[in-house]
Amino acid sequence: MADINPSAENVRAMLTEALGRLRKANADYFELLEKGLASSPLPIAGQARELCSLMQRNVTASFDLGEKLIHAKDVPDALKLQAEFFQDQMRAMTDQARTAGESAMKAAGGMFSPKS
């Protein structure tokens, strides 16, 4: 059986490797999703692509936080990273809600505009 050395550097290396695999799987997933949406005949495909882009940014931000936490020096450093992440996510959520609202208003306006 392999000698298990749970040193901090070994744990960081394992976590970094796992995070890399998760990032790759995530990128593959969103690539397939975008291909499916690009070929979709649905009238809401444009809005779905926008939502997909927002989801991808949020997931990437979470992976970025994970990578920063892997390299955190101590608990106060980790707490600082999490607080910054929370603030950034709240700003992003506000922007995304505004963008989604504007997109919904455009889509709703198009439903009620006269057809030529």
Disulfide bonds with the S-S distance in Angstrom:
none
